[in-house]
Amino acid sequence: MKLQRMNRRALTLGALAVSGALALTACGSDDTGNKAGSGSSSSSTTNASSIKCDNAKGQLLADGSSAQKNAIDAWAKAFTQACNGVQINYQGGGSGAGVTAFTQGTVAFAGSDSPLKPEDVAASKKFCSGGQGIDLPMVGGPIALGYNVPGVSDLVLDAPTIAKIFDSKIVKWNDAAIKKLNPSAKLPDLKIQAFHRSDESGTTDNFTKYLIATTPDNWKYSGGKAWQAKGGQSAPKSAGVAQQVKQTSGAIGYFELSYAKDGLSTVSVATGAGTPVKASSDGATKAIADAKVVGTGSDLSLKLNYATKAEGAYPLTLVTYEIACDKGNKADTLPATKAFLRYIASTDGQGVLSQNDYAPIPDSIISKVRTTIEGLS
């Protein structure tokens, strides 16, 4: 009996050790180093044996979307554990920075919450010898509206009200429009502190596209990665906006859901299609399933339906693309680039997303991504 107890104890300790080795802790910061309390602290596990290294080696430099950085960190940890000869350095400097770095040929791949513009594709041809940059939808993410209003734990807003808040047309939390949507809430006579991104951001682009699509009478700006509305306050990257909302009474801001940690409350969005919808991975995936592939050739860029009425769909959603050359990738980084992209598009790789507050790409789309990755050269 004593020997059996010792064997069981050894097996338990061994299982814990394996579990710990495979834990994928998203680092929770837009910066290259880990900073406690600045983002996601969730974790997940993956089957390391499913990762095919295929002679991958060396360092992969990448930059781009800060919204997906927690996902990239989790993926990179699993991948580098399985493929010891590879180091992945993802800067997470924002979508604008990522696209610029890619078109200048300084990174192996980039992340962007908006597809490449025609001028970006043209610029990429100078770097992609005989090819061009293409968009591979890889990460879905609900854009959460985090808020810090004392005494209010459940807040509902609709598109017109959101637009007026971020355009400085509604300036107090006890405004009549907010009261109408939240009749039972004790809304304080408190100034609204609306935070937006200070850097060029695909999250901003998607957030404003949602407002343009759903309430054009209340949002007269053209959209894009740069914030255009007057007023409000700004902070860099998703982690910066989340941190400002967390520490500022009366604040509200937008960022990818994985940054809504450490007690931050998030808005339920009234879409006019039944019960207001809370930001969630499942709700984002349902919204992305209502999107259309509009890219041509190997490009798989999507057109999201921000005004979706699909059951349970969360409309304030973004898709982050990994951008790579379809042809003409650098020979020294191509094996590692393909191996990493192959893993993150796999069933196991996509499974990491929902465990870290992201949304997996629907099967009908991710299957096309997998085929395209195999053809990269």
C-alpha positions, 0 to 999 in steps of 0.5 A: 500500500505504501508503494502504491501511495508513493507511485500515485504521488509520483504520477501526480507530481509528474502530471503537474510538472507537465501541465506547468511546462505547457501552461500558456500565460498571455503576458498582458502587455503591449510591450516586449517585456512582461508587466504585471497587471497590464493585460491578460493573465489567463492561460491554456494548454496545447498538445506540443506534439501537434506542432510541426517544426519542419526545420524551423530555426533562428529568430522571427521578428514580427510587429503589429496589432497590440490587440492580438499580442496576448494571443501571440504570446501564448502561441509563441510560448508553446511553439518555442517550447516545441521548436527549441531552435526558434525565437519569436519576437513580437513587438505589438507596437500597433497595426500601423507600426506592423504594416510599416515594418512589413512593407519596409521588409524589417519583419518576417510577418506582421499583425494588423486589425485591418486588411492591407490597403492597395498602397500597402500591397504595392509597397510590399512588392518591393520586399516580397520578391515576385509576390506581395503581402497577403492578409490571413485572418487568424485572430477574432476578438470582441472589442470590449467597452470597459468602464469605471463607474462607481456603483454600476456593475451592469451597463447597457449602451447602444450605438447612438449613445456610444457614438455621442459619448466618444464624440463628447456629446454626452458628458455625464453618466446620469445623462437621460439617454444612458438612464433610458437604457439603464432604468434600474441603475444608480447612475452618478452625476459624474463626468465621463472620461472617454479614452481612445488610442493615441497611436494608429490602431486597427482597433480604432479602425474597427471601432469607428467602422462599427459606429459608421455602419450602425449610427451614421447620423451620430458619427460623421467621421470617415474612420481609419486607424487614426482617431479623428473625433475631438475631445476625450483623452488618449493612451497608447496601445490596448494595454494603455487604454485599459490601464487608464480606464481601470485607474480613472473614475468615470472612465470608458474606453475600447480595447480587445476583450483579453485586456478587460481583466482585474475587475474591469466591467464591460458594457453590454451592447444593445443591437436591436435584436433582442437581449443586449449582448456582452463581449465574449469569444463565442459572440465574436465568432458568431459575428465573424461567421457573418462576414464575407471574404472579399480578398482576391487570389491568396488574400483572405481579407474579410468584410465584417457585418458590423450591423449583424443581427445574427442570434448571439452575435457581438457586433463590436468585433475585429479580426486580426490578420497575419500579413506575410508574402505569398511569394518571395519570403526570405529563405532564412525565415520562411521555414519558421514563418510557415511552421508558426503560422501553420500551428496558430491556424491549426485546431490546437492553435485556434483552441488557445484563443477562446481560453484567452478571451479571443475568438477562433476564426470560423471553420469555413474561413480558417480552412482556407487560411490553412491551405494558403499557408501551405502555398507560401514560398 
